[in-house]
């Protein structure tokens, strides 16, 4: 056994004995010095990998085509009776996302706005509110007429054998007297019947021009009423397109006319007696058919209840049924009142008791 191992055993034994408290410890042996091991060699650093190849940039997408701008909307047409025209529709949106066109400006009112005649501002109300040339013409003016505000114009054509004042008494004390300038042409034809179209039409148109050029009326609101021979004359004017366009009538109400072709669309309140013995049995229906054709109406109709019953001015004062209907799908209002008023000496050929109110209300309802 080597000396180093023996010494180590002796030292170990001495250390164990020295832990016993009853035995004094011997001298402490010197510990052997251990040899420090050699440090391991540091591993070599790993090789840095090559950088990856940069990716190819993506191709820039092509820009979308700019859409075509929408068409500018057209301005709206005139509205109904004094109302402002509706604005035009917006333009159609452009293709490919282009901006829509600009919405059209609101249309100007045509029929609803007064069109002052050339005579507006020339003078005030004539003395006594009337201008008359005997056996030729008669013009009457409301008390509120001052020559600056345009009033609607009413043209009234009398019946055969009646003076041109026939409609004066009928329109007095009605809305026509307070709200309209009234014109009552006269015919010099035999028996005061409207029997010479060319001469009579020329006089009516000349008096219309005189009113427009010297007095203040609304050219957009000219109306005509007529009875019997005068009603025939009125409808005959409508058969002559140039003359009808000259008068530019907004609406008419003939009473007991005969049929004539109607050359222009015309709002109408046609009035006749269902048993009028001064006309042929089909006269009224034939006359209304001419208006229906001009106004592109259907043949169907429905009751027109806006006209009220009334008491006849004829003897006995029976209750009068206006018998009114309005045709369907017309371009302009087309109304036929076939009444049972026995007025005009029991002939049912006269102006019935409801007529003035019905005419006034009908004209007021037109846009």
Residue pairs with C-beta under 8 A, 6 or more apart in sequence:
7 29
8 32
10 29
11 29
14 25
14 26
14 29
17 23
17 25
17 26
18 25
18 26
64 96
64 97
65 96
66 96
66 97
66 98
67 93
67 94
67 95
67 96
67 97
67 98
67 99
68 94
68 95
68 96
68 98
69 91
69 94
69 98
69 99
69 100
69 101
70 90
70 91
70 92
70 93
70 94
70 98
70 99
70 100
70 101
71 91
71 92
71 101
72 91
72 101
72 102
72 104
73 87
73 88
73 89
73 90
73 91
73 101
73 102
73 103
73 104
74 88
74 89
74 104
75 85
75 87
75 88
75 104
75 105
75 106
75 107
75 108
76 85
76 86
76 87
76 88
76 89
76 104
76 106
76 107
77 85
77 86
77 107
77 110
78 85
78 107
78 108
78 109
78 110
78 111
78 112
78 113
79 85
79 86
79 107
79 109
79 112
79 367
80 112
80 367
81 111
81 112
81 366
81 367
82 109
82 112
82 113
83 109
83 112
84 106
84 109
85 106
85 107
85 108
85 109
85 110
86 106
86 107
87 103
87 104
87 105
87 106
87 107
88 103
88 104
88 105
88 106
88 107
89 103
89 104
90 100
90 101
90 102
90 103
90 104
91 100
91 101
91 102
91 103
92 100
92 101
93 99
93 100
93 101
94 100
94 101
110 220
111 220
111 221
111 250
111 367
112 367
113 220
114 150
114 218
114 220
114 221
115 150
115 218
115 219
115 220
116 150
116 216
116 218
116 219
117 150
117 211
117 212
117 213
117 215
117 216
117 217
117 218
117 219
118 212
118 213
119 147
119 211
119 212
119 213
119 214
119 215
119 216
119 217
120 147
120 148
120 150
120 216
121 147
121 148
121 216
122 147
122 214
122 215
122 216
123 147
123 214
123 215
124 146
124 147
125 141
125 143
125 145
125 146
125 147
126 139
126 141
129 140
129 141
129 142
129 143
129 145
130 138
130 139
130 140
130 141
131 137
131 138
131 139
131 141
132 138
132 139
135 186
135 188
136 186
136 188
136 203
137 164
137 183
137 184
137 185
137 186
137 207
137 210
138 164
138 165
138 168
138 183
138 184
138 186
139 181
139 182
139 183
139 184
139 211
139 215
140 168
140 177
140 181
140 182
140 184
141 151
141 181
141 182
141 215
142 151
142 177
142 178
142 179
142 180
142 181
143 178
144 178
145 151
145 181
145 216
147 215
147 216
148 216
149 216
150 216
150 217
150 218
150 219
151 179
151 180
151 181
151 216
151 217
151 218
152 179
152 180
152 181
152 217
152 218
152 221
152 222
152 223
152 363
153 180
153 181
153 182
153 183
153 208
153 211
153 217
153 218
153 221
153 222
153 223
154 171
154 176
154 180
154 181
154 182
154 183
154 223
154 224
154 225
155 183
155 185
155 204
155 208
155 222
155 223
155 224
155 225
155 247
156 166
156 167
156 171
156 182
156 183
156 184
156 224
156 225
156 226
156 230
157 185
157 194
157 204
157 224
157 225
157 226
157 227
157 230
157 231
157 233
157 234
158 164
158 165
158 166
158 167
158 184
158 186
158 192
158 226
158 227
158 229
158 230
159 166
159 227
159 228
159 229
159 230
159 231
160 191
160 192
160 193
160 194
160 228
160 229
160 230
161 191
161 192
161 193
162 192
162 227
163 186
163 192
164 184
164 185
164 186
165 184
166 227
167 182
167 184
167 225
167 227
168 182
168 184
170 351
170 355
170 356
171 177
171 182
171 356
174 356
174 357
174 360
175 360
175 364
176 182
176 356
176 359
176 360
180 223
181 211
181 215
181 216
181 217
183 207
183 208
183 211
185 203
185 204
185 207
186 192
187 193
187 194
187 195
187 196
187 200
187 203
187 233
189 195
189 196
189 199
189 200
193 229
194 200
194 229
194 230
194 232
194 233
195 229
197 233
197 236
197 240
200 233
201 233
201 236
201 237
201 240
201 243
204 233
204 237
204 247
205 243
205 246
205 247
208 222
208 246
208 247
211 217
212 219
219 248
220 250
221 250
221 363
222 247
222 248
222 249
222 250
223 249
223 250
223 251
223 252
223 253
223 363
224 234
224 247
224 249
224 252
224 253
225 252
225 253
225 254
225 255
225 359
226 233
226 234
226 252
226 253
226 254
226 255
226 257
227 254
227 255
227 256
227 350
227 351
228 255
228 256
228 257
228 278
228 349
231 254
231 255
231 256
231 257
232 257
232 258
232 260
234 252
234 254
234 257
235 254
235 257
235 258
235 259
235 260
235 262
235 287
235 290
236 260
237 243
237 244
237 247
238 244
238 249
238 252
238 260
238 262
238 263
238 264
238 266
238 294
239 260
239 261
239 262
239 263
240 263
241 263
241 264
244 263
244 264
244 266
245 264
249 266
250 267
250 363
250 366
251 266
251 267
251 268
251 269
251 333
251 362
251 363
251 366
252 266
252 267
252 268
252 269
253 268
253 269
253 270
253 271
253 355
253 358
253 359
253 362
253 363
254 268
254 270
254 271
254 287
255 271
255 272
255 350
255 351
255 352
255 355
256 271
256 272
256 273
256 276
256 278
256 279
256 284
256 349
256 350
257 270
257 272
257 287
258 279
258 283
258 287
259 283
259 286
259 287
259 289
259 290
260 287
260 290
261 290
262 290
262 291
262 293
262 294
263 294
264 294
265 294
265 295
265 296
265 331
265 332
266 291
266 294
266 295
266 332
267 295
267 332
267 333
267 334
267 362
267 366
268 291
268 295
268 332
268 333
268 334
268 335
269 333
269 335
269 337
269 358
269 359
269 362
270 284
270 287
270 288
270 291
270 335
270 336
270 337
271 337
271 339
271 351
271 352
271 355
271 358
272 279
272 283
272 284
272 287
272 336
272 337
272 338
272 339
273 338
273 339
273 340
273 341
273 342
273 347
273 348
273 349
273 350
273 352
274 284
274 323
274 338
274 339
274 340
274 348
275 340
275 348
276 283
276 284
276 347
276 348
276 349
277 347
277 348
277 349
278 347
278 349
279 349
284 336
284 338
288 334
288 336
291 297
291 334
292 299
292 327
292 330
292 334
295 327
295 330
295 331
295 332
295 334
296 329
296 330
296 331
297 327
297 328
297 329
297 330
297 331
297 334
298 327
298 328
298 329
298 330
299 327
300 327
300 328
301 325
301 326
301 327
301 328
301 336
302 325
302 326
302 328
303 324
303 325
303 326
304 324
304 325
304 326
304 335
304 337
305 324
306 324
306 358
306 361
306 362
306 365
307 322
307 324
307 337
307 354
307 357
307 358
307 361
308 322
308 354
308 357
309 319
309 320
309 321
309 322
309 354
310 319
310 320
310 322
310 352
310 353
310 354
311 317
311 318
311 319
311 320
311 353
312 318
312 319
312 320
312 341
312 342
312 343
312 352
312 353
313 343
313 353
314 341
314 342
314 343
314 344
314 346
314 350
318 342
320 339
320 340
320 341
320 352
320 353
320 354
321 339
321 340
322 337
322 339
322 352
322 354
322 358
323 337
323 338
323 339
323 340
324 335
324 336
324 337
324 338
324 358
325 335
325 336
326 333
326 334
326 335
327 334
327 335
327 336
333 362
333 365
333 366
335 362
337 352
337 354
337 358
339 348
339 352
339 354
340 348
341 348
341 350
341 352
341 353
341 354
342 348
343 350
343 351
343 352
343 353
344 350
344 351
